[in-house]
Amino acid sequence: FLDCSWSRLRETWTWDFLQAPGWPKENLVLAKLKAPIRPDENLNDIAIVETTISSFVKYMLKIDPFDEEVPRFYVNGWQPSEFKVFGNDQSLKIPIVEDLTLSHMTDFEIEVNALLFGRDDKKAVSRACANAQANSDKLNKVFIGPAGATTRLHQDNHGAHARLTMLKGSKLYIAFHPQDAPNLYPPSASYIAENQTPRTASSTSHYSPIDPLNPNLDKYPNYKHATPYLALLTEGESLLLPKNWWHCAYSLSPSITVMRNFWSSSNIDDLIQLQKRELEMKLRALKAAGLLRTS
């Protein structure tokens, strides 16, 4: 992992600041008992609560880390409007990490706008840039959880890399090479297709039923052949996970993690394929509505 200070943000986002009245601007966030939610899981069967960040932080800081009876809810994937700073502030980037996401999304949006509205549309470029920035911002997320909160073993969507930076607290990450998939018992493609809900119909995520800290070797005997890679992240440190690496996380103390999914030259083809699929869906919808340009 890399040392990345992000000193200004770490100094601003204190626990007192997050509990202060008026923070955040968003009214409610979702805190989940299990995360990430799997494609075959019904939301009605999973404990999820709506709360404010300030109320959640108060709850989180009161938990006795040794009390196993208290449920560990987890704010998983919060996207505050203030998070736009991560897309624009060069001081919050890791210089040696190549991130082509925004530039490629901008080029793609310009071409799509030209296709839909023509190249004579004077607002096409500004509209394309705004759309690309918004889509890139959605890849920036915040995770907040108490000691004992877990992120279950999974791969990230669409062949994206992941960058995880600790702002507060510490976490234990356990990762596995993509070639270890047979030892991690992911569901088959046919099982996912049969058990997906409308909420997850477009998901390409892969997940494992195994908890690396408490594996059931009677049920999953091949797990003993898997090779785990461990990383202990503390404040100011970052972990880079290449595409398709399996990973899970365990909060060792109340923590805030900043995550960004991104594409570089090594996996940009995965983003191109994703954009092609989304464009095809958009064109079909426009054609069905009689709104598609023919010249």
DOROLO-836044 format. One record per residue (C-alpha): residue in one letter; residue number from 1; x, y, z. Coordinates in Angstrom, 2 decimals. Layout:
N
("A" NUM (X Y Z))
...
//
This chain:
295
("F" 1 (0.00 0.00 0.00))
("L" 2 (0.98 3.62 -0.42))
("D" 3 (1.40 6.44 2.07))
("C" 4 (-1.05 9.21 1.16))
("S" 5 (-1.52 12.00 3.69))
("W" 6 (-4.69 13.77 2.46))
("S" 7 (-3.98 15.94 5.49))
("R" 8 (-6.56 18.66 4.82))
("L" 9 (-9.48 16.25 4.56))
("R" 10 (-8.33 14.13 7.49))
("E" 11 (-8.11 17.22 9.66))
("T" 12 (-11.56 18.44 8.55))
("W" 13 (-13.50 15.19 8.86))
("T" 14 (-13.22 14.74 12.62))
("W" 15 (-15.85 12.78 14.53))
("D" 16 (-17.03 16.07 16.08))
("F" 17 (-17.45 17.61 12.62))
("L" 18 (-19.49 14.65 11.38))
("Q" 19 (-21.78 14.87 14.42))
("A" 20 (-22.27 18.65 14.18))
("P" 21 (-25.76 20.06 13.46))
("G" 22 (-26.40 20.62 9.78))
("W" 23 (-23.98 17.96 8.65))
("P" 24 (-24.36 16.51 6.14))
("K" 25 (-26.53 18.33 3.64))
("E" 26 (-28.17 15.02 2.64))
("N" 27 (-31.06 14.13 4.92))
("L" 28 (-30.72 10.35 5.13))
("V" 29 (-28.22 7.60 4.35))
("L" 30 (-28.59 3.82 4.43))
("A" 31 (-26.74 1.74 7.03))
("K" 32 (-26.69 -2.01 6.36))
("L" 33 (-26.02 -4.98 8.58))
("K" 34 (-24.63 -6.92 5.61))
("A" 35 (-22.63 -5.35 2.80))
("P" 36 (-22.31 -5.53 -0.07))
("I" 37 (-25.81 -6.86 -0.69))
("R" 38 (-25.67 -9.86 -3.01))
("P" 39 (-27.73 -10.24 -6.19))
("D" 40 (-29.72 -13.16 -4.80))
("E" 41 (-30.61 -11.43 -1.53))
("N" 42 (-33.98 -9.81 -0.94))
("L" 43 (-33.86 -6.37 0.64))
("N" 44 (-36.80 -7.37 2.85))
("D" 45 (-34.62 -10.02 4.47))
("I" 46 (-31.68 -7.73 5.32))
("A" 47 (-31.52 -5.27 8.19))
("I" 48 (-31.21 -1.77 6.70))
("V" 49 (-31.86 1.49 8.52))
("E" 50 (-32.20 5.07 7.35))
("T" 51 (-30.27 7.55 9.43))
("T" 52 (-28.26 10.74 9.24))
("I" 53 (-24.49 10.68 9.27))
("S" 54 (-24.45 12.57 12.57))
("S" 55 (-26.80 10.04 14.24))
("F" 56 (-24.87 7.11 12.80))
("V" 57 (-21.52 8.41 14.07))
("K" 58 (-23.01 8.88 17.55))
("Y" 59 (-24.25 5.27 17.50))
("M" 60 (-20.93 4.01 16.16))
("L" 61 (-18.78 5.71 18.79))
("K" 62 (-20.90 4.34 21.65))
("I" 63 (-20.43 0.69 20.69))
("D" 64 (-18.30 -1.39 23.02))
("P" 65 (-15.87 -3.11 20.62))
("F" 66 (-15.95 -6.25 22.83))
("D" 67 (-19.76 -6.49 22.97))
("E" 68 (-20.66 -9.11 20.36))
("E" 69 (-24.40 -8.69 20.97))
("V" 70 (-24.57 -5.19 19.48))
("P" 71 (-25.23 -5.24 15.70))
("R" 72 (-22.59 -3.58 13.54))
("F" 73 (-24.40 -1.50 10.96))
("Y" 74 (-22.26 -0.08 8.18))
("V" 75 (-22.68 2.96 5.91))
("N" 76 (-21.58 1.34 2.68))
("G" 77 (-21.06 3.51 -0.39))
("W" 78 (-22.21 6.96 0.77))
("Q" 79 (-21.91 9.63 -1.94))
("P" 80 (-22.14 13.10 -0.38))
("S" 81 (-22.41 16.10 -2.68))
("E" 82 (-19.28 17.52 -1.06))
("F" 83 (-17.42 14.55 -2.51))
("K" 84 (-16.98 16.40 -5.83))
("V" 85 (-13.74 17.74 -4.39))
("F" 86 (-12.17 14.31 -4.89))
("G" 87 (-12.61 14.61 -8.64))
("N" 88 (-11.10 18.08 -8.88))
("D" 89 (-8.55 18.56 -6.09))
("Q" 90 (-5.14 17.34 -7.28))
("S" 91 (-3.89 17.17 -3.69))
("L" 92 (-6.30 14.28 -3.05))
("K" 93 (-4.92 12.09 -5.83))
("I" 94 (-2.09 9.58 -5.72))
("P" 95 (0.35 10.90 -8.36))
("I" 96 (1.71 7.54 -9.52))
("V" 97 (-1.76 6.04 -10.10))
("E" 98 (-3.00 6.31 -13.68))
("D" 99 (-6.73 7.11 -13.74))
("L" 100 (-8.13 7.56 -17.26))
("T" 101 (-11.77 7.36 -16.15))
("L" 102 (-12.81 11.00 -16.43))
("S" 103 (-10.95 11.73 -19.68))
("H" 104 (-12.34 8.63 -21.38))
("M" 105 (-15.86 9.29 -20.11))
("T" 106 (-15.64 12.85 -21.43))
("D" 107 (-14.59 11.71 -24.91))
("F" 108 (-17.35 9.11 -24.92))
("E" 109 (-20.03 11.57 -23.82))
("I" 110 (-19.00 14.06 -26.52))
("E" 111 (-19.45 11.38 -29.19))
("V" 112 (-22.79 10.24 -27.76))
("N" 113 (-24.09 13.80 -27.62))
("A" 114 (-23.01 14.33 -31.22))
("L" 115 (-24.86 11.16 -32.22))
("L" 116 (-28.05 12.15 -30.43))
("F" 117 (-28.12 15.91 -30.96))
("G" 118 (-25.73 16.56 -33.87))
("R" 119 (-22.32 18.20 -33.90))
("D" 120 (-23.84 21.63 -34.47))
("D" 121 (-25.32 21.69 -30.99))
("K" 122 (-23.27 24.41 -29.27))
("K" 123 (-24.11 23.09 -25.81))
("A" 124 (-23.12 19.51 -26.62))
("V" 125 (-19.55 19.74 -25.33))
("S" 126 (-20.46 21.44 -22.04))
("R" 127 (-23.30 18.97 -21.54))
("A" 128 (-20.97 16.06 -22.27))
("C" 129 (-18.34 17.32 -19.82))
("A" 130 (-20.96 17.77 -17.10))
("N" 131 (-22.33 14.26 -17.65))
("A" 132 (-18.85 12.73 -17.61))
("Q" 133 (-17.94 14.56 -14.39))
("A" 134 (-21.17 13.39 -12.74))
("N" 135 (-20.57 9.77 -13.79))
("S" 136 (-16.98 9.91 -12.56))
("D" 137 (-18.09 11.41 -9.23))
("K" 138 (-20.41 8.43 -8.68))
("L" 139 (-17.35 6.19 -8.52))
("N" 140 (-16.17 8.01 -5.38))
("K" 141 (-17.67 6.60 -2.20))
("V" 142 (-17.29 6.84 1.56))
("F" 143 (-17.55 3.89 3.96))
("I" 144 (-18.17 4.56 7.67))
("G" 145 (-18.40 1.81 10.25))
("P" 146 (-17.73 0.83 13.86))
("A" 147 (-15.17 -1.66 15.09))
("G" 148 (-16.34 -5.09 14.00))
("A" 149 (-18.09 -3.94 10.81))
("T" 150 (-17.27 -6.09 7.80))
("T" 151 (-17.30 -5.88 4.02))
("R" 152 (-18.03 -9.34 2.67))
("L" 153 (-15.77 -11.11 0.19))
("H" 154 (-16.43 -9.92 -3.37))
("Q" 155 (-15.01 -8.56 -6.63))
("D" 156 (-15.80 -5.04 -7.81))
("N" 157 (-18.04 -4.46 -10.83))
("H" 158 (-17.12 -4.04 -14.49))
("G" 159 (-13.42 -4.90 -14.28))
("A" 160 (-12.61 -1.71 -12.36))
("H" 161 (-9.55 -1.19 -10.19))
("A" 162 (-10.17 0.02 -6.63))
("R" 163 (-8.32 2.56 -4.53))
("L" 164 (-9.10 2.53 -0.80))
("T" 165 (-7.75 5.22 1.52))
("M" 166 (-8.16 5.33 5.30))
("L" 167 (-9.15 8.74 6.64))
("K" 168 (-9.93 7.55 10.17))
("G" 169 (-9.29 4.39 12.10))
("S" 170 (-7.86 1.13 10.79))
("K" 171 (-8.99 -1.90 8.80))
("L" 172 (-7.74 -5.36 8.00))
("Y" 173 (-8.07 -6.20 4.29))
("I" 174 (-7.83 -9.75 3.00))
("A" 175 (-7.42 -10.16 -0.76))
("F" 176 (-7.15 -13.07 -3.19))
("H" 177 (-5.78 -13.31 -6.72))
("P" 178 (-8.47 -13.75 -9.42))
("Q" 179 (-7.05 -17.21 -10.16))
("D" 180 (-8.15 -18.27 -6.68))
("A" 181 (-11.83 -18.03 -7.71))
("P" 182 (-12.40 -21.84 -7.83))
("N" 183 (-11.31 -22.02 -4.19))
("L" 184 (-13.70 -19.24 -3.14))
("Y" 185 (-16.91 -20.89 -4.38))
("P" 186 (-18.52 -18.01 -6.32))
("P" 187 (-22.02 -18.82 -7.62))
("S" 188 (-22.30 -19.90 -11.23))
("A" 189 (-23.48 -17.48 -13.89))
("S" 190 (-26.68 -19.48 -14.29))
("Y" 191 (-27.38 -19.29 -10.55))
("I" 192 (-26.91 -15.52 -10.53))
("A" 193 (-29.20 -15.13 -13.55))
("E" 194 (-31.90 -17.24 -11.94))
("N" 195 (-31.75 -15.51 -8.56))
("Q" 196 (-31.23 -11.87 -9.52))
("T" 197 (-33.86 -9.37 -8.51))
("P" 198 (-34.88 -6.34 -10.62))
("R" 199 (-32.64 -4.27 -8.36))
("T" 200 (-29.57 -6.27 -9.36))
("A" 201 (-30.42 -7.24 -12.93))
("S" 202 (-27.59 -5.14 -14.37))
("S" 203 (-25.03 -6.16 -11.77))
("T" 204 (-21.89 -7.96 -12.88))
("S" 205 (-20.54 -8.36 -9.36))
("H" 206 (-19.11 -11.63 -8.12))
("Y" 207 (-19.24 -12.68 -4.51))
("S" 208 (-18.08 -15.50 -2.26))
("P" 209 (-19.96 -17.06 0.67))
("I" 210 (-16.70 -17.54 2.59))
("D" 211 (-15.64 -15.53 5.63))
("P" 212 (-11.82 -15.78 5.56))
("L" 213 (-11.64 -15.25 9.33))
("N" 214 (-14.07 -18.10 9.99))
("P" 215 (-14.17 -20.39 6.95))
("N" 216 (-16.40 -23.46 6.93))
("L" 217 (-13.96 -26.03 5.58))
("D" 218 (-16.50 -28.82 5.82))
("K" 219 (-18.75 -26.97 3.38))
("Y" 220 (-15.97 -25.30 1.34))
("P" 221 (-12.98 -27.70 1.52))
("N" 222 (-11.11 -26.20 -1.44))
("Y" 223 (-10.70 -22.94 0.45))
("K" 224 (-7.65 -24.45 2.15))
("H" 225 (-5.87 -24.13 -1.22))
("A" 226 (-6.54 -20.36 -1.47))
("T" 227 (-3.74 -17.88 -0.80))
("P" 228 (-4.83 -14.83 1.22))
("Y" 229 (-2.94 -11.54 1.07))
("L" 230 (-3.30 -9.38 4.18))
("A" 231 (-2.97 -5.61 4.51))
("L" 232 (-3.44 -3.58 7.66))
("L" 233 (-4.41 -0.02 6.73))
("T" 234 (-4.11 2.87 9.17))
("E" 235 (-4.86 6.57 8.73))
("G" 236 (-3.29 8.08 5.63))
("E" 237 (-2.52 4.77 3.92))
("S" 238 (-4.00 3.52 0.66))
("L" 239 (-4.52 0.09 -0.83))
("L" 240 (-4.69 -0.46 -4.59))
("L" 241 (-6.62 -3.49 -5.77))
("P" 242 (-6.30 -4.47 -9.45))
("K" 243 (-9.35 -5.54 -11.43))
("N" 244 (-11.03 -8.78 -10.39))
("W" 245 (-9.09 -9.19 -7.14))
("W" 246 (-11.29 -10.65 -4.42))
("H" 247 (-11.32 -8.68 -1.19))
("C" 248 (-13.05 -8.22 2.13))
("A" 249 (-12.47 -5.83 5.02))
("Y" 250 (-12.79 -5.83 8.79))
("S" 251 (-12.94 -2.57 10.77))
("L" 252 (-10.58 -2.72 13.74))
("S" 253 (-11.78 0.61 15.11))
("P" 254 (-14.37 3.26 14.15))
("S" 255 (-13.29 4.10 10.63))
("I" 256 (-13.82 6.20 7.52))
("T" 257 (-12.62 4.86 4.19))
("V" 258 (-12.60 6.68 0.86))
("M" 259 (-12.99 4.38 -2.14))
("R" 260 (-12.70 5.07 -5.84))
("N" 261 (-13.27 2.63 -8.68))
("F" 262 (-11.32 3.58 -11.79))
("W" 263 (-9.92 2.41 -15.10))
("S" 264 (-6.38 2.81 -16.41))
("S" 265 (-4.68 1.75 -19.64))
("S" 266 (-4.51 -1.83 -18.32))
("N" 267 (-8.30 -2.26 -18.02))
("I" 268 (-9.82 0.52 -20.15))
("D" 269 (-11.36 -2.12 -22.43))
("D" 270 (-13.65 -3.11 -19.56))
("L" 271 (-14.97 0.45 -19.37))
("I" 272 (-15.42 0.57 -23.15))
("Q" 273 (-17.51 -2.61 -23.06))
("L" 274 (-19.62 -1.21 -20.22))
("Q" 275 (-20.23 2.01 -22.14))
("K" 276 (-21.19 0.07 -25.28))
("R" 277 (-23.80 -1.90 -23.34))
("E" 278 (-25.23 1.23 -21.77))
("L" 279 (-25.31 3.04 -25.12))
("E" 280 (-27.13 0.13 -26.77))
("M" 281 (-29.76 0.22 -24.02))
("K" 282 (-30.16 3.98 -24.42))
("L" 283 (-30.50 3.74 -28.21))
("R" 284 (-33.11 1.00 -27.94))
("A" 285 (-35.13 3.11 -25.52))
("L" 286 (-34.91 6.20 -27.76))
("K" 287 (-35.84 4.17 -30.83))
("A" 288 (-38.83 2.68 -29.07))
("A" 289 (-39.96 6.19 -28.10))
("G" 290 (-39.44 7.51 -31.65))
("L" 291 (-36.81 9.99 -30.50))
("L" 292 (-33.75 8.63 -32.27))
("R" 293 (-32.17 10.80 -34.94))
("T" 294 (-32.00 9.16 -38.37))
("S" 295 (-29.61 11.59 -40.07))
//
